[in-house]
Amino acid sequence: MQIRDISICSQIRRIVYGFMTVILALVCDILTNKQKSHGSISKQRALDELRAIRESGLRENEKVIDLWKLSLCDHIDKLGYEKYSILEQVFIAALDMGDDDLACECLDRLLAKFRNSCRVNRLFGMYLESKGNFEDAQNVYSKLIKDDPTNTLARKRMITILIAQQKIPEAINELREYLKIFMSDFEAWNKLADLYLYECDYKHAAFCMEEMILSNPSNHLYYQRYAEIKYTEGGTENLELARAYYSQACLLCPNNLRSLYGLLLTCSALDNHLSKSIKMLPLTTENKLHNGPSVGNTYSSLIDDNLGINVNHHNNQTSRLNINQVSPKQHQVSSLNTVSPVQASSLSSTDKNRQLAKWAAEQIRLIYMSANTTRGDYHRLPQLVSNLLNVSINNLPKSILDILVIIKIIILLVVVVVVVVVVVIVVVILTIQTMLQVLRILSLLIILLILLICVYIMIIVMMLKMIVVIELFVIKRPNKHINK
């Protein structure tokens, strides 16, 4: 019997050894990952992250420099031909961050390998730009353009130098010459529109936006910007064009508040009677953030009083924003789905102008009602947590901060107690030899684990209650104060 007990104890010890091995492996893995996050990172991981940044076209400068300093600066000669792409990437990041020493180091390595490369010479010109030597940089780019007239990057750098020197007319002329050769570069058209707007040349800016619309007819932002330019120009003809393009922008994106406001203001500019009512609407950011119901009621009153159309208010629930949601009670209003830019430009009558204004006001009201309903849904825990995370810790009362500190201390104490008890129990199990003692220790361990689970549940419930208290009495208090 005693031999059997000893064999059973040895089996239990082997099981405990297995569990301890797994636990130690997990702890080592956690400590290793923590060390990597705060210290050095593996070379392969750094290479993968830099490669992903290059492929996505992002400019994560701080991350690139950190990866370089932590992992790759000492192993750059072992990376093969990929090291030159990494050097270029780190060089650009160093220029953006103002790290001249690192930029010079990367540039020297690239020049040592590719002395006559136009790509490396362009990087040298960028370095001269960062130092303020614009004339020397222009000489470098001029030589590159002379050697290869199709070098678009060098031409763009020449334009960038003129913009940096605040020579906007010269930059416009250079960009126009560039677009005579590369007419399909729509990013250049967009930049030219920005420069024309900077010079208040709305006619040519509108032409550039027409080219942008041709490049991507489904982008509602291009229609919106073109309409804004025409609205800024003023005049009946330009306002009607602005209304047409605002209508198309709303057709492509019905919940774009900027386009809806633009359509509403354009319609009001074409109707003096409607313009007086638009001036009374709450269009400020403060009212949009805190007065959701009043804003919705205000737009409803605009629809009822000034447009002569009754709107059904019995359904205050959040409805899906649909461009067909312009249904009046007794009047038949044409849907905006049937209003193309060409058709909208011919809407010169007062009735049809008010129909578009009515639709825009109704959509704005629905958006505000939807936002207010979503903000008031307090029984949803994920939203409570997200709202809690958005609250500054300095805005919380001292009593709540003290409770949060106490909860953190309790959690730390529980973790320490668990670790100590588990270590003691494991040591005792490894030293005993009889089955009865093993069973007693295991039963004690099970009871202790049950108690710890209960403590964790109590802590979680306490934290959830704290979230609800903070949401109801801290986050919502400013809104109530503003409404008063």
NUBA-947545 format. One record per residue (C-alpha): residue in three letters; x, y, z. Coordinates in steps of 0.02 Angstrom, whole numbers, plus 50000, padded with zeros to 5 digits. Example, Ala and Ser with C-alpha at 12.3 -4.5 7.8 and 13.67 -1.06 7.14 Angstrom:
2
+-------+-------+-------+-------+
| kemar |  east | north |    up |
+-------+-------+-------+-------+
|   ALA | 50615 | 49775 | 50390 |
|   SER | 50684 | 49947 | 50357 |
+-------+-------+-------+-------+
This chain:
484
+-------+-------+-------+-------+
| kemar |  east | north |    up |
+-------+-------+-------+-------+
|   MET | 50000 | 50000 | 50000 |
|   GLN | 50141 | 50116 | 50042 |
|   ILE | 50230 | 50076 | 49877 |
|   ARG | 50067 | 50114 | 49785 |
|   ASP | 50052 | 50281 | 49874 |
|   ILE | 50230 | 50323 | 49828 |
|   SER | 50198 | 50282 | 49644 |
|   ILE | 50040 | 50389 | 49644 |
|   CYS | 50136 | 50532 | 49725 |
|   SER | 50272 | 50518 | 49592 |
|   GLN | 50140 | 50529 | 49456 |
|   ILE | 50065 | 50682 | 49539 |
|   ARG | 50238 | 50760 | 49549 |
|   ARG | 50263 | 50730 | 49363 |
|   ILE | 50097 | 50815 | 49327 |
|   VAL | 50146 | 50961 | 49438 |
|   TYR | 50315 | 50970 | 49351 |
|   GLY | 50225 | 50978 | 49184 |
|   PHE | 50111 | 51118 | 49241 |
|   MET | 50259 | 51212 | 49313 |
|   THR | 50353 | 51195 | 49148 |
|   VAL | 50206 | 51267 | 49052 |
|   ILE | 50186 | 51410 | 49176 |
|   LEU | 50371 | 51451 | 49170 |
|   ALA | 50368 | 51448 | 48980 |
|   LEU | 50222 | 51569 | 48977 |
|   VAL | 50307 | 51683 | 49103 |
|   CYS | 50468 | 51682 | 49002 |
|   ASP | 50371 | 51720 | 48843 |
|   ILE | 50283 | 51867 | 48927 |
|   LEU | 50445 | 51935 | 48996 |
|   THR | 50530 | 51915 | 48827 |
|   ASN | 50391 | 52008 | 48737 |
|   LYS | 50395 | 52144 | 48869 |
|   GLN | 50582 | 52161 | 48849 |
|   LYS | 50563 | 52173 | 48662 |
|   SER | 50429 | 52306 | 48676 |
|   HIS | 50539 | 52412 | 48789 |
|   GLY | 50709 | 52364 | 48725 |
|   SER | 50777 | 52277 | 48573 |
|   ILE | 50664 | 52202 | 48440 |
|   SER | 50707 | 52052 | 48335 |
|   LYS | 50784 | 52089 | 48167 |
|   GLN | 50654 | 51993 | 48068 |
|   ARG | 50511 | 52081 | 48155 |
|   ALA | 50590 | 52251 | 48122 |
|   LEU | 50614 | 52206 | 47939 |
|   ASP | 50433 | 52152 | 47922 |
|   GLU | 50368 | 52311 | 48002 |
|   LEU | 50476 | 52423 | 47894 |
|   ARG | 50423 | 52327 | 47739 |
|   ALA | 50240 | 52348 | 47786 |
|   ILE | 50264 | 52535 | 47811 |
|   ARG | 50347 | 52552 | 47640 |
|   GLU | 50211 | 52454 | 47552 |
|   SER | 50071 | 52554 | 47634 |
|   GLY | 50154 | 52721 | 47594 |
|   LEU | 50139 | 52784 | 47773 |
|   ARG | 50258 | 52908 | 47853 |
|   GLU | 50276 | 52835 | 48028 |
|   ASN | 50438 | 52926 | 48060 |
|   GLU | 50459 | 52893 | 48246 |
|   LYS | 50425 | 52708 | 48226 |
|   VAL | 50547 | 52693 | 48081 |
|   ILE | 50686 | 52777 | 48179 |
|   ASP | 50651 | 52672 | 48333 |
|   LEU | 50659 | 52511 | 48232 |
|   TRP | 50821 | 52568 | 48155 |
|   LYS | 50905 | 52612 | 48319 |
|   LEU | 50842 | 52461 | 48416 |
|   SER | 50871 | 52322 | 48290 |
|   LEU | 50945 | 52364 | 48121 |
|   CYS | 51084 | 52492 | 48142 |
|   ASP | 51209 | 52357 | 48195 |
|   HIS | 51153 | 52229 | 48065 |
|   ILE | 51130 | 52336 | 47910 |
|   ASP | 51274 | 52253 | 47817 |
|   LYS | 51190 | 52082 | 47836 |
|   LEU | 51026 | 52129 | 47752 |
|   GLY | 51076 | 52110 | 47570 |
|   TYR | 51006 | 52229 | 47440 |
|   GLU | 50856 | 52272 | 47548 |
|   LYS | 50971 | 52377 | 47657 |
|   TYR | 50971 | 52517 | 47527 |
|   SER | 50782 | 52530 | 47530 |
|   ILE | 50791 | 52534 | 47720 |
|   LEU | 50925 | 52669 | 47715 |
|   GLU | 50816 | 52774 | 47601 |
|   GLN | 50666 | 52749 | 47715 |
|   VAL | 50764 | 52793 | 47871 |
|   PHE | 50840 | 52945 | 47783 |
|   ILE | 50669 | 53018 | 47741 |
|   ALA | 50608 | 52983 | 47918 |
|   ALA | 50762 | 53070 | 47989 |
|   LEU | 50730 | 53223 | 47880 |
|   ASP | 50551 | 53232 | 47941 |
|   MET | 50607 | 53217 | 48123 |
|   GLY | 50752 | 53339 | 48104 |
|   ASP | 50886 | 53210 | 48147 |
|   ASP | 51030 | 53277 | 48042 |
|   ASP | 51160 | 53154 | 48106 |
|   LEU | 51057 | 53002 | 48058 |
|   ALA | 51011 | 53080 | 47891 |
|   CYS | 51194 | 53113 | 47851 |
|   GLU | 51241 | 52936 | 47900 |
|   CYS | 51111 | 52857 | 47785 |
|   LEU | 51150 | 52978 | 47642 |
|   ASP | 51337 | 52944 | 47652 |
|   ARG | 51307 | 52757 | 47639 |
|   LEU | 51194 | 52780 | 47489 |
|   LEU | 51314 | 52899 | 47401 |
|   ALA | 51458 | 52780 | 47431 |
|   LYS | 51364 | 52644 | 47336 |
|   PHE | 51265 | 52744 | 47206 |
|   ARG | 51363 | 52902 | 47170 |
|   ASN | 51283 | 52937 | 47000 |
|   SER | 51107 | 52877 | 47040 |
|   CYS | 50969 | 53004 | 47005 |
|   ARG | 50869 | 52932 | 47148 |
|   VAL | 51009 | 52960 | 47273 |
|   ASN | 51044 | 53133 | 47202 |
|   ARG | 50861 | 53176 | 47228 |
|   LEU | 50882 | 53124 | 47410 |
|   PHE | 51035 | 53237 | 47418 |
|   GLY | 50927 | 53380 | 47353 |
|   MET | 50798 | 53344 | 47487 |
|   TYR | 50937 | 53354 | 47617 |
|   LEU | 50988 | 53524 | 47549 |
|   GLU | 50806 | 53580 | 47560 |
|   SER | 50799 | 53529 | 47743 |
|   LYS | 50954 | 53636 | 47776 |
|   GLY | 50876 | 53786 | 47687 |
|   ASN | 50996 | 53782 | 47537 |
|   PHE | 50859 | 53803 | 47408 |
|   GLU | 50973 | 53866 | 47269 |
|   ASP | 51090 | 53717 | 47282 |
|   ALA | 50939 | 53601 | 47287 |
|   GLN | 50868 | 53683 | 47130 |
|   ASN | 51034 | 53657 | 47042 |
|   VAL | 51030 | 53472 | 47088 |
|   TYR | 50852 | 53452 | 47025 |
|   SER | 50886 | 53552 | 46867 |
|   LYS | 51028 | 53434 | 46824 |
|   LEU | 50916 | 53284 | 46854 |
|   ILE | 50779 | 53357 | 46742 |
|   LYS | 50907 | 53397 | 46608 |
|   ASP | 50969 | 53217 | 46609 |
|   ASP | 50791 | 53146 | 46613 |
|   PRO | 50647 | 53263 | 46565 |
|   THR | 50520 | 53132 | 46622 |
|   ASN | 50582 | 53133 | 46801 |
|   THR | 50418 | 53182 | 46884 |
|   LEU | 50485 | 53176 | 47062 |
|   ALA | 50622 | 53302 | 47026 |
|   ARG | 50497 | 53419 | 46944 |
|   LYS | 50382 | 53407 | 47094 |
|   ARG | 50528 | 53446 | 47210 |
|   MET | 50561 | 53604 | 47109 |
|   ILE | 50380 | 53657 | 47135 |
|   THR | 50391 | 53615 | 47319 |
|   ILE | 50541 | 53731 | 47338 |
|   LEU | 50442 | 53875 | 47262 |
|   ILE | 50297 | 53842 | 47380 |
|   ALA | 50415 | 53836 | 47529 |
|   GLN | 50484 | 54006 | 47476 |
|   GLN | 50305 | 54075 | 47465 |
|   LYS | 50326 | 54105 | 47278 |
|   ILE | 50149 | 54050 | 47239 |
|   PRO | 50132 | 54129 | 47064 |
|   GLU | 50297 | 54049 | 47009 |
|   ALA | 50240 | 53882 | 47083 |
|   ILE | 50076 | 53895 | 46987 |
|   ASN | 50169 | 53926 | 46824 |
|   GLU | 50286 | 53779 | 46854 |
|   LEU | 50141 | 53667 | 46898 |
|   ARG | 50048 | 53718 | 46741 |
|   GLU | 50201 | 53677 | 46636 |
|   TYR | 50211 | 53511 | 46726 |
|   LEU | 50029 | 53471 | 46688 |
|   LYS | 50055 | 53509 | 46504 |
|   ILE | 50170 | 53357 | 46500 |
|   PHE | 50087 | 53246 | 46632 |
|   MET | 49902 | 53285 | 46612 |
|   SER | 49843 | 53127 | 46700 |
|   ASP | 49928 | 53170 | 46866 |
|   PHE | 49771 | 53211 | 46964 |
|   GLU | 49865 | 53243 | 47125 |
|   ALA | 49949 | 53387 | 47033 |
|   TRP | 49777 | 53452 | 46980 |
|   ASN | 49722 | 53447 | 47161 |
|   LYS | 49877 | 53542 | 47217 |
|   LEU | 49851 | 53670 | 47079 |
|   ALA | 49673 | 53697 | 47141 |
|   ASP | 49743 | 53729 | 47316 |
|   LEU | 49864 | 53858 | 47248 |
|   TYR | 49729 | 53945 | 47147 |
|   LEU | 49618 | 53953 | 47301 |
|   TYR | 49764 | 54025 | 47399 |
|   GLU | 49772 | 54163 | 47268 |
|   CYS | 49579 | 54180 | 47268 |
|   ASP | 49574 | 54132 | 47084 |
|   TYR | 49409 | 54038 | 47094 |
|   LYS | 49382 | 54021 | 46907 |
|   HIS | 49541 | 53921 | 46877 |
|   ALA | 49518 | 53825 | 47040 |
|   ALA | 49347 | 53769 | 46978 |
|   PHE | 49427 | 53709 | 46816 |
|   CYS | 49552 | 53605 | 46915 |
|   MET | 49410 | 53528 | 47016 |
|   GLU | 49321 | 53483 | 46854 |
|   GLU | 49475 | 53383 | 46806 |
|   MET | 49470 | 53299 | 46976 |
|   ILE | 49286 | 53253 | 46951 |
|   LEU | 49332 | 53175 | 46784 |
|   SER | 49466 | 53072 | 46871 |
|   ASN | 49344 | 52998 | 46998 |
|   PRO | 49160 | 53034 | 46964 |
|   SER | 49103 | 52936 | 47117 |
|   ASN | 49200 | 53040 | 47245 |
|   HIS | 49074 | 53153 | 47331 |
|   LEU | 49211 | 53263 | 47405 |
|   TYR | 49258 | 53327 | 47232 |
|   TYR | 49078 | 53379 | 47196 |
|   GLN | 49068 | 53460 | 47367 |
|   ARG | 49227 | 53561 | 47342 |
|   TYR | 49175 | 53616 | 47168 |
|   ALA | 49008 | 53673 | 47238 |
|   GLU | 49095 | 53769 | 47376 |
|   ILE | 49201 | 53861 | 47247 |
|   LYS | 49048 | 53907 | 47145 |
|   TYR | 48955 | 53961 | 47302 |
|   THR | 49103 | 54073 | 47348 |
|   GLU | 49103 | 54152 | 47175 |
|   GLY | 48923 | 54206 | 47198 |
|   GLY | 48795 | 54257 | 47068 |
|   THR | 48636 | 54169 | 47017 |
|   GLU | 48717 | 54059 | 46885 |
|   ASN | 48857 | 54003 | 47001 |
|   LEU | 48735 | 53973 | 47143 |
|   GLU | 48628 | 53862 | 47033 |
|   LEU | 48783 | 53763 | 46983 |
|   ALA | 48831 | 53751 | 47167 |
|   ARG | 48658 | 53685 | 47207 |
|   ALA | 48672 | 53554 | 47070 |
|   TYR | 48841 | 53491 | 47129 |
|   TYR | 48790 | 53496 | 47312 |
|   SER | 48641 | 53389 | 47261 |
|   GLN | 48755 | 53264 | 47176 |
|   ALA | 48870 | 53260 | 47328 |
|   CYS | 48719 | 53225 | 47439 |
|   LEU | 48662 | 53091 | 47317 |
|   LEU | 48829 | 53002 | 47331 |
|   CYS | 48841 | 53025 | 47521 |
|   PRO | 48673 | 53068 | 47602 |
|   ASN | 48743 | 53088 | 47778 |
|   ASN | 48878 | 53214 | 47734 |
|   LEU | 48831 | 53363 | 47843 |
|   ARG | 48946 | 53482 | 47750 |
|   SER | 48859 | 53448 | 47585 |
|   LEU | 48687 | 53456 | 47666 |
|   TYR | 48725 | 53624 | 47746 |
|   GLY | 48796 | 53685 | 47581 |
|   LEU | 48638 | 53632 | 47488 |
|   LEU | 48528 | 53714 | 47620 |
|   LEU | 48626 | 53877 | 47617 |
|   THR | 48633 | 53880 | 47427 |
|   CYS | 48446 | 53858 | 47416 |
|   SER | 48423 | 53996 | 47544 |
|   ALA | 48537 | 54111 | 47443 |
|   LEU | 48423 | 54084 | 47293 |
|   ASP | 48264 | 54118 | 47396 |
|   ASN | 48255 | 54277 | 47501 |
|   HIS | 48108 | 54214 | 47604 |
|   LEU | 48200 | 54053 | 47646 |
|   SER | 48360 | 54148 | 47683 |
|   LYS | 48279 | 54238 | 47831 |
|   SER | 48235 | 54071 | 47910 |
|   ILE | 48406 | 53994 | 47879 |
|   LYS | 48490 | 54134 | 47977 |
|   MET | 48395 | 54080 | 48133 |
|   LEU | 48454 | 53899 | 48125 |
|   PRO | 48579 | 53838 | 48256 |
|   LEU | 48730 | 53799 | 48147 |
|   THR | 48865 | 53820 | 48280 |
|   THR | 48971 | 53676 | 48343 |
|   GLU | 48911 | 53698 | 48523 |
|   ASN | 48730 | 53677 | 48475 |
|   LYS | 48768 | 53529 | 48365 |
|   LEU | 48857 | 53441 | 48507 |
|   HIS | 48738 | 53474 | 48651 |
|   ASN | 48568 | 53521 | 48583 |
|   GLY | 48522 | 53372 | 48476 |
|   PRO | 48333 | 53371 | 48506 |
|   SER | 48314 | 53559 | 48493 |
|   VAL | 48411 | 53559 | 48330 |
|   GLY | 48299 | 53424 | 48259 |
|   ASN | 48143 | 53518 | 48312 |
|   THR | 48212 | 53679 | 48237 |
|   TYR | 48237 | 53599 | 48068 |
|   SER | 48066 | 53521 | 48080 |
|   SER | 47991 | 53692 | 48112 |
|   LEU | 48085 | 53757 | 47961 |
|   ILE | 48006 | 53621 | 47855 |
|   ASP | 47832 | 53651 | 47924 |
|   ASP | 47826 | 53841 | 47930 |
|   ASN | 47931 | 53901 | 47786 |
|   LEU | 47913 | 53762 | 47659 |
|   GLY | 47729 | 53727 | 47688 |
|   ILE | 47755 | 53541 | 47710 |
|   ASN | 47705 | 53438 | 47861 |
|   VAL | 47824 | 53305 | 47921 |
|   ASN | 47773 | 53151 | 48016 |
|   HIS | 47852 | 53163 | 48190 |
|   HIS | 47774 | 53013 | 48273 |
|   ASN | 47926 | 52903 | 48241 |
|   ASN | 48069 | 52968 | 48346 |
|   GLN | 48169 | 52809 | 48340 |
|   THR | 48333 | 52800 | 48249 |
|   SER | 48299 | 52760 | 48068 |
|   ARG | 48421 | 52714 | 47934 |
|   LEU | 48475 | 52868 | 47839 |
|   ASN | 48410 | 52843 | 47666 |
|   ILE | 48412 | 52970 | 47527 |
|   ASN | 48229 | 52930 | 47495 |
|   GLN | 48177 | 52989 | 47670 |
|   VAL | 48093 | 53146 | 47608 |
|   SER | 47917 | 53078 | 47620 |
|   PRO | 47792 | 53218 | 47660 |
|   LYS | 47621 | 53184 | 47728 |
|   GLN | 47512 | 53264 | 47597 |
|   HIS | 47627 | 53334 | 47464 |
|   GLN | 47721 | 53236 | 47334 |
|   VAL | 47905 | 53286 | 47334 |
|   SER | 48021 | 53216 | 47204 |
|   SER | 48161 | 53110 | 47275 |
|   LEU | 48340 | 53168 | 47258 |
|   ASN | 48377 | 53003 | 47172 |
|   THR | 48299 | 53081 | 47018 |
|   VAL | 48399 | 53243 | 47033 |
|   SER | 48560 | 53233 | 46935 |
|   PRO | 48678 | 53382 | 46921 |
|   VAL | 48607 | 53426 | 46751 |
|   GLN | 48428 | 53416 | 46814 |
|   ALA | 48467 | 53512 | 46974 |
|   SER | 48544 | 53654 | 46875 |
|   SER | 48376 | 53680 | 46789 |
|   LEU | 48279 | 53694 | 46954 |
|   SER | 48246 | 53880 | 46942 |
|   SER | 48070 | 53883 | 47012 |
|   THR | 48040 | 53929 | 47193 |
|   ASP | 47944 | 53769 | 47229 |
|   LYS | 48080 | 53652 | 47170 |
|   ASN | 48213 | 53754 | 47258 |
|   ARG | 48116 | 53736 | 47419 |
|   GLN | 48097 | 53550 | 47389 |
|   LEU | 48285 | 53530 | 47391 |
|   ALA | 48297 | 53640 | 47546 |
|   LYS | 48162 | 53535 | 47628 |
|   TRP | 48256 | 53375 | 47590 |
|   ALA | 48419 | 53444 | 47659 |
|   ALA | 48334 | 53507 | 47818 |
|   GLU | 48248 | 53339 | 47843 |
|   GLN | 48412 | 53244 | 47821 |
|   ILE | 48500 | 53358 | 47945 |
|   ARG | 48359 | 53331 | 48069 |
|   LEU | 48371 | 53142 | 48050 |
|   ILE | 48560 | 53145 | 48074 |
|   TYR | 48544 | 53246 | 48234 |
|   MET | 48405 | 53136 | 48300 |
|   SER | 48507 | 52980 | 48261 |
|   ALA | 48661 | 53050 | 48348 |
|   ASN | 48559 | 53102 | 48500 |
|   THR | 48476 | 52931 | 48513 |
|   THR | 48642 | 52842 | 48502 |
|   ARG | 48718 | 52956 | 48632 |
|   GLY | 48574 | 52924 | 48752 |
|   ASP | 48580 | 52733 | 48745 |
|   TYR | 48661 | 52705 | 48914 |
|   HIS | 48621 | 52522 | 48936 |
|   ARG | 48753 | 52471 | 48810 |
|   LEU | 48912 | 52426 | 48901 |
|   PRO | 49036 | 52449 | 48757 |
|   GLN | 48980 | 52627 | 48734 |
|   LEU | 48996 | 52659 | 48921 |
|   VAL | 49174 | 52595 | 48917 |
|   SER | 49217 | 52699 | 48763 |
|   ASN | 49143 | 52854 | 48843 |
|   LEU | 49241 | 52818 | 49001 |
|   LEU | 49402 | 52806 | 48904 |
|   ASN | 49365 | 52972 | 48819 |
|   VAL | 49348 | 53062 | 48987 |
|   SER | 49502 | 53152 | 49051 |
|   ILE | 49562 | 53086 | 49219 |
|   ASN | 49578 | 53265 | 49281 |
|   ASN | 49391 | 53292 | 49262 |
|   LEU | 49346 | 53154 | 49385 |
|   PRO | 49305 | 53195 | 49567 |
|   LYS | 49434 | 53155 | 49700 |
|   SER | 49322 | 53024 | 49782 |
|   ILE | 49310 | 52925 | 49619 |
|   LEU | 49498 | 52937 | 49595 |
|   ASP | 49525 | 52870 | 49771 |
|   ILE | 49409 | 52724 | 49738 |
|   LEU | 49501 | 52683 | 49575 |
|   VAL | 49668 | 52685 | 49669 |
|   ILE | 49597 | 52569 | 49802 |
|   ILE | 49535 | 52449 | 49667 |
|   LYS | 49708 | 52446 | 49588 |
|   ILE | 49789 | 52410 | 49757 |
|   ILE | 49666 | 52268 | 49790 |
|   ILE | 49702 | 52190 | 49621 |
|   LEU | 49890 | 52199 | 49652 |
|   LEU | 49871 | 52122 | 49825 |
|   VAL | 49764 | 51981 | 49757 |
|   VAL | 49892 | 51944 | 49622 |
|   VAL | 50034 | 51942 | 49749 |
|   VAL | 49937 | 51827 | 49866 |
|   VAL | 49895 | 51708 | 49724 |
|   VAL | 50076 | 51695 | 49670 |
|   VAL | 50138 | 51666 | 49848 |
|   VAL | 50006 | 51535 | 49888 |
|   VAL | 50034 | 51441 | 49726 |
|   VAL | 50222 | 51436 | 49756 |
|   VAL | 50199 | 51374 | 49935 |
|   ILE | 50075 | 51240 | 49883 |
|   VAL | 50187 | 51179 | 49742 |
|   VAL | 50336 | 51167 | 49860 |
|   VAL | 50233 | 51071 | 49988 |
|   ILE | 50168 | 50950 | 49857 |
|   LEU | 50343 | 50916 | 49794 |
|   THR | 50406 | 50876 | 49970 |
|   ILE | 50267 | 50763 | 50036 |
|   GLN | 50262 | 50576 | 50010 |
|   THR | 50089 | 50516 | 50065 |
|   MET | 49930 | 50517 | 49964 |
|   LEU | 49824 | 50585 | 50107 |
|   GLN | 49928 | 50741 | 50123 |
|   VAL | 49920 | 50768 | 49935 |
|   LEU | 49730 | 50758 | 49937 |
|   ARG | 49720 | 50881 | 50081 |
|   ILE | 49833 | 51005 | 49992 |
|   LEU | 49736 | 50987 | 49829 |
|   SER | 49569 | 51015 | 49918 |
|   LEU | 49641 | 51170 | 50001 |
|   LEU | 49702 | 51231 | 49833 |
|   ILE | 49530 | 51207 | 49754 |
|   ILE | 49446 | 51303 | 49895 |
|   LEU | 49572 | 51443 | 49877 |
|   LEU | 49544 | 51454 | 49689 |
|   ILE | 49356 | 51465 | 49716 |
|   LEU | 49381 | 51607 | 49839 |
|   LEU | 49496 | 51697 | 49719 |
|   ILE | 49369 | 51680 | 49578 |
|   CYS | 49236 | 51756 | 49692 |
|   VAL | 49353 | 51901 | 49734 |
|   TYR | 49386 | 51933 | 49550 |
|   ILE | 49199 | 51931 | 49512 |
|   MET | 49170 | 52057 | 49651 |
|   ILE | 49307 | 52169 | 49583 |
|   ILE | 49235 | 52162 | 49407 |
|   VAL | 49060 | 52203 | 49471 |
|   MET | 49132 | 52349 | 49570 |
|   MET | 49222 | 52417 | 49417 |
|   LEU | 49065 | 52402 | 49310 |
|   LYS | 48968 | 52499 | 49441 |
|   MET | 49104 | 52631 | 49440 |
|   ILE | 49089 | 52645 | 49251 |
|   VAL | 48902 | 52673 | 49263 |
|   VAL | 48924 | 52801 | 49403 |
|   ILE | 49055 | 52897 | 49305 |
|   GLU | 48948 | 52891 | 49148 |
|   LEU | 48790 | 52953 | 49232 |
|   PHE | 48859 | 53080 | 49355 |
|   VAL | 49018 | 53143 | 49274 |
|   ILE | 49004 | 53127 | 49086 |
|   LYS | 48823 | 53183 | 49072 |
|   ARG | 48835 | 53325 | 49198 |
|   PRO | 48908 | 53453 | 49073 |
|   ASN | 48769 | 53415 | 48948 |
|   LYS | 48634 | 53444 | 49078 |
|   HIS | 48716 | 53605 | 49132 |
|   ILE | 48722 | 53669 | 48953 |
|   ASN | 48542 | 53622 | 48921 |
|   LYS | 48490 | 53720 | 49073 |
+-------+-------+-------+-------+
